[in-house]
Structure formats: C-alpha cells, structure tokens
Amino acid sequence: MDASQPVPARSGLGGLPVPRLSFDEFMAFGRDALIRADVPVVITLPGGTKGMGKEGVAELLGELPVTLFTEPSNKQNPERWTTREIRLAEFFADDTYQNDASTWNRVVSNIRDRPGDVNRILGFDAGKLFDYRRALNAANLWISHRGVFTQSHFDELENFNIALEGRKRFVMAPPGSRAYYPRSLKRGFGDKSQVFDFDDVDQARYPRIAAKLARRREVVLEPGQMLYLPLGWWHQAESLDAMNINVNFWLRDPKILRRPYVLGVAVYTAVFRKLKGVYNYEPAQAAS
C-alpha cells in the first residue's frame, strides 16, 4: 500500500471483547494483578496527561541515535529486516522514510537509562509505575509511518504499550506453540509464526490455528491509551496514521516459567542474536 494513503481501521473489530479500564481502575487493580489476570486490557490514561507528539519528541530527542528497521512493504515478507543507526532528527527530516511505497521504515531506541526523558515524553512518572530500569526490562520509543506492519510473533516480556501520536491496530491471540506453526528456531525465528498475517490465513495449510484465532482479540489503540499485552500472547500490529509514536515497557516476570516454550525460545534467541549481531534492544546511552 502507498504510504501516502491512509490505512483505515476495520469497521468492526473482530474476536472477543478487550476489557477496558480507566487509569484509576488500573491503579486500584494493580499492575501485578493485571499481569496475573493474563488477558489483554486497554487502559485510558488520565485526561490531564500531556504526552509528546512528533514536534515535542523531535525537539527533545532529535540527536538521539536510533535504530532504523527497513523491510519491503509486504506482509508476507519471509526475510529478516535490515537495521542501521541514524539520528532521530534524520528520520523526521527525510520524507523518503515515510513516503516510499515499496519500503516500511520504523525506528526504535531503548531509552530505559534516560528516565527524565521517558517522563517528559509521557507526561507522568513512569518509573514508579513500571520499575522499568531493572535488568532485562526496557522502555522503548517506537516511531513508524502509515502502513508499517509487524508480523505475528510473541514477546517473552510483559508489554505495556502507550500511544502518543497516531493509531495502531493490534490483533492478539492466546499463548501456544504448535498451533501457531512456529518458524525456524535455528534461524532465530522461533517467536514468529509461519502465518505471517492473522487476517490472511490459509486454513487448508494451517488448520490447527483456527481454534486459537477463534479466541483472538482486536483493538485500535488511540493516543492517550495504553495496551497491556501479556507475555507469550501472539500478536501483530499495523500503524494506521501518517506518524505513529509509541512508548512500550517490557517487564520480566516469573510467569515465563509456566510457559516453557516461550522461555526456551527467549534463551535461544538471545544467544542467536548475540552471536549473529542481530539487533537486541540494548539501552541507549544515558543523557549527560
């Protein structure tokens, strides 16, 4: 799809309903209790929260080194994305990163060790809420253009994803391994499905996935909302607007011990990425 054209949200969201909480309800319920409940939830941030959009992020972090992910604009692309380091200001300044119809570009930086910047971007103290500076946790700044699609996969960490600018559509399905037809573990793709796009499934080729997708959830995350996505849940995401800016927190949790497939894939993939030099979300250098 031409990156200059809008990607519409689906007129009717499919699957089971996604629970929704106000921020006060989330705080009363508690982060750990939400993790134990183990289902996706959308939380509405307080109305007075003033998170940054493009202009504020560009002014604050324009000189920040970020990793640019590049891949063909093809939901069925079987190859790994390529990466290189650029400054965030370069991504914002070069229109080809947003408007090349043949290529999807997104940037990411793990700003875990820049807590002041995290709080400025979000408009609240995220350290107290997420304790994201612990070892193996992450606070990632993600920026993408319209149409960028992340193929189906799972995370080995609890994921709290906050939308600051632009809408993003998530399709989520319950944990499992064999039913999702995982790709090659040896090639570092054990967290990814052969069914790249849950909206486009060859049922004859992948019959086992039908029961899982019958329990799918779907949500369009709006600015000012936060999605809790449990570890081990399969999901895909698509950016719907000209500029999408999200901050997500990845948090380690002992729940992974109850999901041996997720744990095994996580350990193998971490070693594979280290040996092969694949991008592994190391924290950016702290601000001086």
N, C-alpha and C positions, 0 to 999 in steps of 0.2 A: 504494500500500500504506500502511496505517496505520503511522505512525512509531512507535507504541507497541508494535507487534508485531515479533517477531524476524524477520530475513531469514535463512533458512537458507543455509548453504553448500551447493553442489551435492554430491550424494552421491558422484559420480565426476567428477574433474577431467578435462576434455577436452583433446584435442590432443596435441602432442608433449611429452615429459617436460621439465621445467625442471631443469637441473643445480643441485645444492646443494653448498655449501662451508661448512666450519667457518670461524670467524674466522681461525684460524691458517693455514688453507689459502689464504684470501683474501689475507692479508698476504704469504705466501710467493709466491703467484702474482703479486701486484701489481695495483694499481688500473689502471695504464696497460695492462697486458697484458690485463686483463679487458675494457677498452674496445676494444682491438684485436680480441678474440675476437668481439665484436658479437652476443652472444646473451644473453637474459635469464638471470639467475642469482639464486638465493636464498642469502643468507649468514646463518648463525646467529651472533648476537653472543655474546661470552663470557658464561658463566653468572653471573659476578660483576658484570656491568654493571647498574647500578641507574638506569634511565631513569625520568623522572617520568610519572605519570599525571595525571588531572584535578586532584586536590587540590594536588599539587605545582606544576603549571603555573599554576593559579589563584592560588596564594599568591605565586609568583614574578613573574607577568606580568599580574596582574589589571587593572592600569591601562594596559596596552599598547593603543594604538589598533590595531585590526584592521579588515580589510575584510570585510564581510558580503556573501556572494553569496546571492541569493534567486532561485528559479525554481519553476515549477509541478512537482509530483511526477509527472512524465510523461516516460518515457524517449524519447518521440518528439517532445518539445517543439522546434519549429523556431526559436524566438526566443532571443536572447542573454539571459543572466542580467542581473539588475539588481544594483547594488552601492551600499553606503553605509558610512560609517565609524562604528564603535561601539567601546567599550572591551571588552576580553575578558571582564571581570567581568560585563558586561551579558548577554553571550551565555550564560554559565554560569547566571546568576541567573533568566533569563526562560524558563520552561518552554515557552512557545509556540514558541521557536526549535527545540526538539527534538520537540515533540508535535503540531504542526499537520499533519494528514494530507494536506492539499492543497498543501503547500509544502515544498521542500527548502531548508535553510539550511546554509551552511558558512562558516567564517571562515578567513582566511589572513593571515599577515604575514611579509614577508621580513625576517628578523632577522639578516641577514648581518653587519651592523655592530655586533652585540651578542654578540661571541664568548664572553664569560663566561657569558651566559645560554644560549647554544647548548650549551656544555659541561655546564652544570648540568642542563639538560633531558635530555640524552642520557646523562650519566654517564661520558663519556670525552672526550678531546681530539680534537674533530673537525677542528680547523684543520690539524693535521699530516697527517691522513689525506686530506682533500679539497681543501685550499687554496682554500676557497670564497670568500675575500674578494677574489679577483682580479676585474677589471672584467668585467661581464656575467654572472658567476656569482651564485648565490643560495642562501640557506638559509631554506627556507620552513617555517613552522609551520602545519599544516592541522588543523582540528578540525571534525568533522561528526557528525551523528546517524545513527541506523539508517535504511537505505534510500536515502541520498543516492547518486545515480548520476551519474557523469561520462561523457558520451557519447564515442564513439570519436573519436580525434584522435591526432596525433603531437607530440612535443616536438622543438625544434631543439637541445636541450642534452642531455648525458648526465645520467641521472636515477638517483640513489641514494636510495631511499625506505625510511625506518626506521619501523616500527610501534612505538608506545609503549603505547597502550591500544586495545583493540578489534581485530577482524579486518577485513580489506579484501580483496575479491576482485578480481583483475586478469585481464583477457583481453587477450592480446597477439598481434600478427600482424606478419610481416616487412615491411620497407620496400617502398614502391612509391607510385605516384601514380594513374595512370589506372585501375588495377584496383580502387581504393577509391572511385571516383566522388566526387572532392572536391566540396565545396560551393563557393559563390561566393567567388573570391579578391577580387573588387572590394569585397565587403561585409565582408572581413576574416575569412572562414571557410575559407580555403584549407587550413588544417591540420585540417579536420574533414570527415568522410565523410557522404554522403547516407544511408549505412547507419548510423543512429544507434546501434543496438544489435546487436552481432555475434551475440547469442543469438537474434535475431529478424530473419532476413534473407529478403526476398522474392527468391528465386532467379530467378524469371522476369524481374523488373525489373532485377536487378543480377547477371547471370550471371558477369561477369568476376571477382568477388570470391571465388568458390568455391575457386579454386586457392590463393589466399592463405590463406583460412581453414582449408584442409586442413593448413596448417603452423602453425596457431595454438598458443599456449601458454596455460595457465591455472594460476593459483596463488591460494591463500588465504593472505595474508600475516598471520602471527601476531605478537603482541607479542614483542619480542626478536629479530625477524628483519629483514633488510634486503634489498630487491629492487634489483638492478641492471637498469635498463631502458634499452637503447641509444637514442641519438637516431635519429629517423626511424622507429622502430617504432610502428606503430599500436596503440592500447590504449584500454581503458575500465576504469573502476573502480567498485566498489559497496561502501559501508560496511555491515557486517553486524551491528554491535553498537550498543547504546544510545549509547555515546560512542566515537568513533574519533579518536585523536590520532596524527598522523604528523609527522615532520620529513623533508623531502626536500632534497637538494642537487642543484642544476642546475649543470653544469660545461660550459663551452665546450670544444670540441675540433675540431682541423682535419679530423676525419672528415667534417664537414659539407660540405667542398669536394668530396667524392666523391658527394654527393647534391644535385645542383643544384636539384631541385625543393624540397627542404627549405630550402636556402639562400635561394632566391628567395621562397618563402612567408614565411620568417622576416624578411627585409628589408622586404617589402611590409607585413606585419602590424605590424611595429614602427612604421613610418611611419603606417599607418592608425590605430593605437591612439593615437598622439601627437596626430594631427590631430582625431580624434573624441572624445578624452577617455576612451577605454576603459581600464580598469584594466590596468596594465602591470608589476606586481610590483616597484615601486621599494623600496629598503631602508627599513625603519623607522628612526626617529631613534635614534642610539646612546644607551645609558643614560648618564646623567650621573654 
